[in-house]
Every structure is written in C-alpha cells, then in structure tokens.
Amino acid sequence: MGRAEKVVLAYSGGVDTSVCIPYLKEEWGVKEVITLAADLGQGDELEPIRQKALKCGAVESLVEDATASFVKDYAFPAIQANTLYENRYPLSTALARPLIAKLLVEAAEKYGADAVAHGCTGKGNDQVRFDVGIMALNPELKVLAPAREWGMSREEAITYGEKFGIEFPVKKSSPYSIDRNLLGRSIEAGPLEDPMTEPPEEIYLMTEAIANTPDEPEYVTIGFEAGIPVSINGNNLDPVALIAQLNQTVGKHGVGRLDMIENRVVGIKSREIYEAPALLVLIDAHRDLESLTLTADITQYKRGIEQTYGELVYRGLWYSPLKAALDAFIQKTQERVTGEVRLKLFKGNATIVGRRSPNSIYTPDLATYGADDQFDHKAAEGFIYIWGLPTRVWSQKTR
C-alpha cells in the first residue's frame, strides 16, 4: 500500500480516530489530514468534536449533517426491502457506513486528497464496509487504516497520542463499545462478551425496562405510500421527524431491543446488543402491509430477495451491481404498497392489530365464512384432483 500526501479521515472524536491524526503524519508521512465527522442524528454536539480534530493536528475539520439523506436514501430502501440480517438485525449501524464512505469520497474529490482513512480495526465489519464502499465509489483512492496496522492496545494508543499533546478526558472508562445514530444503538464488548451474561439495564438509552413501561397500551397507526413511511396517527411527517417520534413512542413501551450472536464478515461470532425501536416496528408494519397489497407469488419470492439484500448490506456491498439490481426489483414491488397499519404497544410488544389499503387485494366476499360467501366451493374438488395428480401418480408407482 502506497502512502499519501493528503488524507480525508473519518473522525468520531474517540481515541483511535484522534490518534490516527498524528500517526498518519509522523509514521506514514502524510502532509495534510482533513477530518470528516458525520452527523447522522446521533445526538452528539459535533462542534467540540470539530475543534478537537484541529487540536489533534488536522488542517481542516469538516462536519456534515447527513441525517435527512441517511433516512431517505438508506433507511427507507432498507424498510422497503424488510431488511433483517440473519432474520433479526435491522442493520441500524451497517446502513450508516455506505453513506459515510460516500461523504469521504466526495470530500476527497473536493479537497484534492489522494487517500481516505478510517479508524477501524482488523476484526470488525466496518473496515469491510468502508473499504469496499470507497473502492466502489472511487477505485483510484487509497484507503488507509492505521488502527489495523499499528498493533497498539488502547492504553498504548492513549500514551502515543499524549506525546503529541492530545488530551483524553480522565474518567472511568466504559467497558462497552457503543455506536449510535438516529436509527439505533449497538453495544458490545466488556461483560457482554460472555454470551451467558444478561445485559445490565444501564446500557440501554432508547428503550425502557419493561418494569418502567406504561400500564396501559398505546395504539399507533403508521401510514405508508409506495412502501415509504409518511405518517403517524394521520399526521404527515418529514423522514427524520417520523423516525425520531416513533423511536420515542415505541421505546417508552420497551419495544426495540435485540440480544443476538451474530456472524461477522471476517468469520468471527460476536455477541451484539441493539436498540432500534422505530426501525424494527417499521419493518414489521411494512411487511404486514405487503401481505395485504401484493400477490402471493411476489410476497413469497421477495422473501429470498430480502435475505440476500440484508447480507449484501451487512457485508459492505451497498454499491454493488447485485444490490442495484435488487433495488430495481424491490422498487417495482412497492408501487401498490400504500395504506395504514395499526399497532398496539404494550409491555415490550408491538402487536399489529389492523391494516387497510386502497390497493388491498383481500376480498371479503371470498374470504368470509358467512352468508355473503361468493367462493365456488364446488370448484375446489376439481382443483384438488389436478393439484394432487402428480402425488397420486407417484404414490401409485411406488407402492
């Protein structure tokens, strides 16, 4: 890997990305480091982070508010695809990575940098997502990953940074590794590395403990247009406001927690805790609305597409040709997925209790068992004979 003159570094303000700044300059001979912090609705005050990058030696410190794009261009397509990795994780953290990769590439092109960098280690998924995303968007850019090569422990990294005047707050260090954005939080490491250890209540911020949730259920109706969530209880909301409001509403009822053993891209199993209240509920409601508006063959075929889609996103292939092709299929299926889904929130559960759509293909006079039944029961006998004929012939020949 060749070295670089000017680098755009993905910057969070933490130990690793802060130490990356002097490390890139002193050890790898980079002349100029430009940092980029992405605001994805995580709730942090980013101006101190911007200033910290300058104190650490960055020649320029960029802050990009990409929350609206994050929801509209990344979360909403994932909801349309009912995206759940390993049938559980809604990719709240993974969906941020292709967007950050895009911001890095755009900044590199704007400032004439010949490389981008990140602070990922060699064990995680994010290194794959960043590296592959960047090379898909601009294969000419170098990708530098100092933390993958420097071989320093966290304590050694802090000592290295202090040599260059970087200050690290003196406080009791949390044993957890936490990532947050508008869509959710991921928590790992520390005591959670024992799969048998129950997560302590202190790690959760977006969801209430069941003991503290309301003693009365709350009903919420989510409106969709062409597979995109647009309203809550009849009130149209912009994408960011919709996610934020639903996070609060759903989270206070204890809905949205996941505790799972996950298969990382690099082959390691990892114990992960997630909070993603709005995203999980939206996927569940969207899938239910599809059951009302799509034909059986599309619904059933789409399930396999959804699994592949989730694997592509998790494994850093957001910008791949296969992902683009699947997007085209999914967008076609969403044309009629318009309507409302009603949920009952109570004690950690979000139960779907109703749905309606102007495009519904549920036909009451065919489905009913009452006097209004229009189904021709006599037709069933002939259908069953034809349907079962291959089985009958097989059975006769194998007796």
C-alpha positions as CSV (number, residue, x, y, z in Angstrom):
1,M,0.0,0.0,0.0
2,G,1.4,3.3,-1.1
3,R,1.4,6.3,1.3
4,A,-0.4,9.5,0.6
5,E,0.2,13.3,0.7
6,K,-3.3,14.5,1.7
7,V,-5.9,12.3,3.5
8,V,-9.5,12.7,4.5
9,L,-10.1,10.8,7.8
10,A,-13.4,9.6,9.1
11,Y,-13.5,11.2,12.5
12,S,-15.5,10.4,15.6
13,G,-13.5,12.2,18.3
14,G,-12.7,9.0,20.1
15,V,-9.2,7.6,21.0
16,D,-8.5,5.7,17.8
17,T,-9.5,8.4,15.3
18,S,-7.8,11.1,17.3
19,V,-4.5,9.2,17.5
20,C,-4.8,8.5,13.7
21,I,-4.1,12.2,13.0
22,P,-0.6,12.4,14.4
23,Y,0.1,8.7,13.5
24,L,-0.7,9.3,9.8
25,K,1.6,12.4,9.8
26,E,4.5,11.0,11.9
27,E,4.6,7.4,10.9
28,W,3.2,7.4,7.4
29,G,4.5,10.7,6.2
30,V,1.1,12.2,5.4
31,K,1.4,16.0,5.0
32,E,-2.2,17.1,5.5
33,V,-5.0,15.4,7.4
34,I,-8.6,16.6,6.8
35,T,-11.1,15.1,9.2
36,L,-14.8,14.5,8.5
37,A,-17.4,13.9,11.2
38,A,-20.8,12.8,10.0
39,D,-24.0,13.9,11.9
40,L,-26.4,11.1,11.4
41,G,-28.8,12.1,14.2
42,Q,-26.8,10.5,17.0
43,G,-27.5,13.5,19.3
44,D,-23.9,14.4,20.0
45,E,-22.7,18.0,19.9
46,L,-20.3,18.0,17.0
47,E,-18.7,21.4,17.3
48,P,-16.4,20.2,20.2
49,I,-15.5,17.2,18.0
50,R,-14.7,19.5,15.1
51,Q,-12.5,21.6,17.4
52,K,-10.8,18.6,18.9
53,A,-9.7,17.4,15.4
54,L,-8.0,20.8,14.8
55,K,-6.2,20.5,18.2
56,C,-5.0,17.0,17.2
57,G,-3.4,18.4,14.1
58,A,-6.0,18.3,11.3
59,V,-5.6,21.1,8.8
60,E,-9.3,21.2,8.3
61,S,-12.2,19.7,10.3
62,L,-15.4,19.1,8.4
63,V,-18.8,18.3,9.9
64,E,-21.5,17.0,7.6
65,D,-25.2,16.9,8.6
66,A,-26.4,13.9,6.5
67,T,-29.3,12.8,8.7
68,A,-32.0,13.5,6.1
69,S,-30.1,11.6,3.4
70,F,-29.4,8.8,6.0
71,V,-33.2,8.2,6.4
72,K,-34.4,8.9,2.9
73,D,-31.7,7.2,0.9
74,Y,-30.6,4.4,3.2
75,A,-33.1,3.6,5.9
76,F,-36.2,3.8,3.7
77,P,-34.9,1.5,0.9
78,A,-34.0,-1.0,3.7
79,I,-37.5,-0.8,5.1
80,Q,-39.0,-1.4,1.6
81,A,-36.8,-4.5,1.5
82,N,-37.8,-5.6,5.0
83,T,-34.0,-5.9,5.7
84,L,-33.1,-8.0,8.6
85,Y,-29.6,-9.6,8.8
86,E,-29.9,-13.2,10.0
87,N,-33.7,-12.6,10.3
88,R,-33.1,-10.3,13.3
89,Y,-30.8,-7.3,13.0
90,P,-32.3,-4.3,11.1
91,L,-28.8,-3.0,10.1
92,S,-29.2,0.3,12.0
93,T,-25.4,0.7,12.3
94,A,-24.5,-1.0,9.0
95,L,-26.7,1.3,7.0
96,A,-24.6,4.3,8.1
97,R,-21.4,3.0,6.6
98,P,-22.1,3.4,2.9
99,L,-23.2,6.9,3.5
100,I,-20.1,7.8,5.4
101,A,-18.0,6.2,2.7
102,K,-19.8,8.4,0.1
103,L,-19.1,11.6,2.2
104,L,-15.4,10.6,2.5
105,V,-15.1,10.1,-1.3
106,E,-16.9,13.4,-2.0
107,A,-14.6,15.3,0.4
108,A,-11.5,13.7,-1.0
109,E,-12.5,14.8,-4.5
110,K,-13.4,18.3,-3.3
111,Y,-10.1,18.9,-1.5
112,G,-7.9,17.0,-3.9
113,A,-6.9,14.3,-1.4
114,D,-5.3,11.1,-2.8
115,A,-6.5,8.9,0.1
116,V,-9.1,8.4,2.7
117,A,-8.7,6.8,6.1
118,H,-10.7,5.4,9.0
119,G,-10.0,4.1,12.5
120,C,-11.4,0.6,12.1
121,T,-9.5,-2.4,13.5
122,G,-9.0,-5.7,11.6
123,K,-11.6,-7.7,13.5
124,G,-14.8,-5.8,12.8
125,N,-17.3,-5.4,10.0
126,D,-16.9,-1.6,9.4
127,Q,-13.4,-1.9,7.8
128,V,-15.0,-4.1,5.1
129,R,-17.9,-1.7,4.6
130,F,-15.7,1.4,4.4
131,D,-13.0,-0.2,2.2
132,V,-15.4,-1.8,-0.3
133,G,-17.7,1.2,-0.4
134,I,-14.9,3.6,-1.1
135,M,-13.4,1.4,-3.8
136,A,-16.8,1.1,-5.4
137,L,-17.3,4.9,-5.5
138,N,-13.7,5.8,-6.5
139,P,-11.3,2.9,-7.2
140,E,-8.4,5.3,-7.6
141,L,-8.5,6.5,-4.0
142,K,-6.1,4.8,-1.5
143,V,-7.7,3.6,1.7
144,L,-5.6,3.9,4.9
145,A,-6.4,2.0,8.1
146,P,-3.8,2.8,10.7
147,A,-5.5,1.0,13.6
148,R,-5.5,-2.2,11.5
149,E,-1.7,-2.0,11.4
150,W,-0.3,-0.1,14.4
151,G,-0.6,-3.0,16.8
152,M,-1.2,-0.7,19.9
153,S,-3.5,-1.5,22.7
154,R,-6.0,1.2,23.8
155,E,-3.7,2.2,26.6
156,E,-0.7,2.4,24.2
157,A,-2.7,4.4,21.8
158,I,-3.5,6.9,24.5
159,T,0.1,7.2,25.5
160,Y,1.1,7.7,21.9
161,G,-1.4,10.5,21.5
162,E,-0.3,12.2,24.6
163,K,3.2,12.6,23.2
164,F,1.6,14.9,20.6
165,G,-0.4,16.9,23.1
166,I,-3.7,15.1,22.6
167,E,-5.8,15.2,25.8
168,F,-8.0,12.4,26.8
169,P,-10.6,13.1,29.5
170,V,-9.7,11.5,32.8
171,K,-12.8,9.5,33.7
172,K,-13.8,6.0,34.4
173,S,-13.7,4.3,31.0
174,S,-16.8,2.4,29.9
175,P,-16.1,-1.2,29.1
176,Y,-18.6,-1.1,26.3
177,S,-18.1,-0.2,22.6
178,I,-21.1,1.8,21.6
179,D,-22.2,3.2,18.2
180,R,-25.3,5.4,17.8
181,N,-27.2,7.2,15.1
182,L,-30.8,8.2,14.6
183,L,-31.8,4.6,13.7
184,G,-30.4,3.0,16.8
185,R,-27.6,1.9,19.1
186,S,-25.2,-1.0,19.0
187,I,-23.5,-2.1,22.2
188,E,-20.8,-4.7,22.5
189,A,-17.6,-5.7,24.4
190,G,-16.9,-5.7,28.2
191,P,-19.1,-8.1,30.2
192,L,-21.2,-8.7,27.1
193,E,-18.5,-10.9,25.6
194,D,-19.8,-13.7,27.8
195,P,-22.9,-14.8,25.9
196,M,-24.5,-16.0,29.2
197,T,-24.3,-12.6,30.9
198,E,-27.5,-10.7,31.0
199,P,-27.1,-7.1,29.7
200,P,-27.3,-4.6,32.5
201,E,-30.1,-2.1,32.3
202,E,-27.6,0.8,32.3
203,I,-26.6,0.1,28.7
204,Y,-30.0,1.0,27.3
205,L,-30.9,4.5,26.4
206,M,-33.6,4.3,23.7
207,T,-35.9,1.7,25.3
208,E,-37.4,1.5,28.8
209,A,-37.2,-1.5,31.0
210,I,-40.4,-3.4,31.0
211,A,-40.9,-2.7,34.7
212,N,-41.0,1.0,33.9
213,T,-43.3,1.0,30.9
214,P,-46.9,2.3,30.9
215,D,-49.5,0.0,32.4
216,E,-51.9,0.9,29.6
217,P,-51.4,0.0,25.9
218,E,-50.9,2.7,23.3
219,Y,-52.1,2.4,19.8
220,V,-50.2,3.9,16.9
221,T,-51.1,4.0,13.2
222,I,-48.3,4.2,10.6
223,G,-49.1,5.4,7.1
224,F,-47.1,4.2,4.0
225,E,-47.0,5.5,0.4
226,A,-45.4,3.2,-2.1
227,G,-43.6,1.4,0.7
228,I,-42.3,4.6,2.4
229,P,-43.5,5.5,5.9
230,V,-45.0,9.0,5.7
231,S,-47.3,9.5,8.7
232,I,-48.0,8.6,12.3
233,N,-51.6,8.7,13.5
234,G,-52.7,10.5,10.4
235,N,-50.1,13.3,10.7
236,N,-47.7,13.6,7.8
237,L,-44.1,14.0,9.0
238,D,-40.7,14.5,7.3
239,P,-38.5,11.4,7.3
240,V,-36.3,12.5,10.2
241,A,-39.1,13.6,12.4
242,L,-41.0,10.4,11.7
243,I,-38.2,8.2,12.8
244,A,-37.4,10.4,15.9
245,Q,-41.1,10.4,17.0
246,L,-41.5,6.7,16.5
247,N,-38.3,6.0,18.4
248,Q,-39.7,7.8,21.4
249,T,-43.2,6.4,21.2
250,V,-42.1,2.8,20.7
251,G,-39.1,2.9,23.0
252,K,-41.1,4.1,26.1
253,H,-43.1,0.8,25.8
254,G,-39.8,-1.2,25.9
255,V,-40.0,-2.2,22.3
256,G,-36.9,-2.4,20.1
257,R,-34.2,-4.4,21.9
258,L,-32.2,-7.2,20.4
259,D,-29.6,-9.6,22.0
260,M,-28.0,-11.9,19.5
261,I,-25.0,-13.8,18.5
262,E,-24.1,-12.5,15.1
263,N,-21.8,-13.9,12.3
264,R,-19.4,-11.1,11.3
265,V,-18.0,-10.7,7.8
266,V,-14.5,-11.8,8.9
267,G,-15.7,-15.1,10.3
268,I,-15.9,-14.3,14.0
269,K,-19.0,-14.8,16.0
270,S,-19.9,-11.7,18.0
271,R,-22.4,-11.0,20.8
272,E,-24.3,-7.8,20.0
273,I,-27.0,-5.8,21.7
274,Y,-29.1,-3.5,19.6
275,E,-31.7,-0.9,20.2
276,A,-33.7,0.1,17.1
277,P,-37.3,0.8,18.1
278,A,-38.6,2.7,15.1
279,L,-36.7,0.6,12.5
280,L,-37.9,-2.7,13.8
281,V,-41.5,-1.6,14.1
282,L,-41.5,0.0,10.6
283,I,-40.1,-3.2,9.0
284,D,-42.8,-5.3,10.8
285,A,-45.6,-2.9,9.8
286,H,-44.3,-2.6,6.2
287,R,-44.1,-6.4,5.8
288,D,-47.7,-6.7,7.0
289,L,-49.0,-4.1,4.6
290,E,-47.3,-6.0,1.8
291,S,-49.3,-9.1,2.8
292,L,-52.4,-7.1,2.1
293,T,-51.4,-5.5,-1.2
294,L,-49.0,-7.9,-3.0
295,T,-49.8,-11.2,-4.7
296,A,-48.7,-14.4,-3.1
297,D,-46.0,-15.2,-5.6
298,I,-44.4,-11.8,-5.3
299,T,-44.6,-11.8,-1.5
300,Q,-43.0,-15.3,-1.3
301,Y,-40.4,-14.6,-3.9
302,K,-39.4,-11.3,-2.3
303,R,-38.5,-13.1,1.0
304,G,-35.5,-14.6,-0.7
305,I,-34.5,-11.3,-2.2
306,E,-34.8,-9.7,1.3
307,Q,-32.4,-12.2,2.8
308,T,-29.8,-11.6,0.0
309,Y,-30.3,-7.8,0.4
310,G,-29.6,-7.9,4.1
311,E,-26.5,-10.0,3.5
312,L,-25.2,-7.5,0.9
313,V,-25.7,-4.5,3.1
314,Y,-24.2,-6.2,6.2
315,R,-21.2,-7.3,4.1
316,G,-20.4,-3.8,2.7
317,L,-21.8,-4.3,-0.8
318,W,-24.3,-1.4,-0.8
319,Y,-22.8,-0.1,-4.0
320,S,-22.6,-3.5,-5.8
321,P,-24.2,-4.4,-9.1
322,L,-26.3,-7.1,-7.4
323,K,-27.6,-4.6,-4.8
324,A,-28.6,-2.2,-7.6
325,A,-30.4,-4.9,-9.5
326,L,-32.3,-6.0,-6.4
327,D,-33.3,-2.3,-5.7
328,A,-34.9,-2.2,-9.1
329,F,-37.0,-5.3,-8.3
330,I,-37.9,-4.0,-4.9
331,Q,-39.0,-0.6,-6.2
332,K,-41.3,-2.3,-8.7
333,T,-43.0,-4.3,-5.9
334,Q,-43.6,-1.2,-3.8
335,E,-45.8,0.7,-6.3
336,R,-49.0,-0.6,-4.6
337,V,-47.8,-0.8,-1.0
338,T,-49.8,2.2,0.2
339,G,-52.0,2.2,3.3
340,E,-52.1,2.1,7.1
341,V,-51.0,-0.4,9.7
342,R,-52.3,-0.1,13.3
343,L,-50.1,-1.4,16.2
344,K,-50.7,-1.9,19.9
345,L,-47.7,-1.1,22.1
346,F,-47.7,-2.7,25.5
347,K,-45.0,-4.2,27.8
348,G,-42.3,-4.8,25.3
349,N,-44.6,-5.9,22.4
350,A,-45.6,-4.1,19.2
351,T,-48.6,-6.2,18.0
352,I,-50.1,-5.5,14.7
353,V,-53.9,-5.3,15.2
354,G,-55.1,-3.8,11.9
355,R,-54.3,-2.8,8.4
356,R,-56.0,-1.2,5.4
357,S,-55.1,-0.1,1.9
358,P,-56.8,1.4,-1.1
359,N,-54.9,-1.2,-3.1
360,S,-55.9,-4.2,-0.9
361,I,-56.4,-7.5,-2.7
362,Y,-58.0,-9.0,0.3
363,T,-61.6,-9.8,-0.9
364,P,-64.1,-10.0,2.0
365,D,-66.8,-11.8,0.0
366,L,-64.3,-14.5,-0.9
367,A,-62.7,-14.8,2.5
368,T,-65.9,-14.8,4.6
369,Y,-67.4,-17.9,6.1
370,G,-70.7,-16.1,6.4
371,A,-73.8,-15.8,4.2
372,D,-72.0,-13.4,1.8
373,D,-69.6,-16.0,0.7
374,Q,-69.0,-15.8,-3.1
375,F,-66.5,-18.6,-3.3
376,D,-67.5,-21.5,-5.6
377,H,-66.9,-24.5,-3.2
378,K,-67.8,-27.0,-5.9
379,A,-64.8,-25.8,-8.0
380,A,-62.4,-27.0,-5.2
381,E,-62.9,-30.7,-5.9
382,G,-61.6,-30.4,-9.5
383,F,-58.8,-28.2,-8.4
384,I,-57.6,-30.6,-5.7
385,Y,-57.8,-33.5,-8.3
386,I,-55.5,-31.7,-10.7
387,W,-53.3,-30.2,-7.9
388,G,-52.7,-33.6,-6.3
389,L,-52.4,-35.6,-9.5
390,P,-48.5,-35.8,-9.5
391,T,-48.6,-37.0,-5.9
392,R,-51.3,-39.6,-6.7
393,V,-49.3,-41.0,-9.7
394,W,-46.1,-41.0,-7.7
395,S,-47.8,-42.9,-4.9
396,Q,-49.3,-45.5,-7.3
397,K,-45.9,-46.2,-8.9
398,T,-44.0,-46.5,-5.6
399,R,-46.4,-48.7,-3.6
